[in-house]
Amino acid sequence: MAKLIEMIDSQCAPDYSKTIHFAHSCDEKALSDFIVLFEKTHKLSDYESYTIGSVVGTHAGPGAVAIAFFEKTNQ
């Protein structure tokens, strides 16, 4: 989870004016832990959480967490 956040920080910046989306594959505790970890270094104000569907979940496996967001642009 920390590596995923590190990758986000080094490669892009979330646009916090839009909703951030989190998802999990059969592990709500892992998702909760990920959101708490993300909130420690990011100003998370509006987010939604979901369960990863069966097609992606089959490939990701149980315990996977995901984040989806729009990247902040310099316009």
Buried (B, 14 or more C-beta within 10 A) or exposed (E): BEEBBEEBEEEEEBEBEEEBBBBBBEBEEBBBBBBEBBEEEBEBEEBEBEEBEEEEBEEBEEEBBBBEBBEEEEE
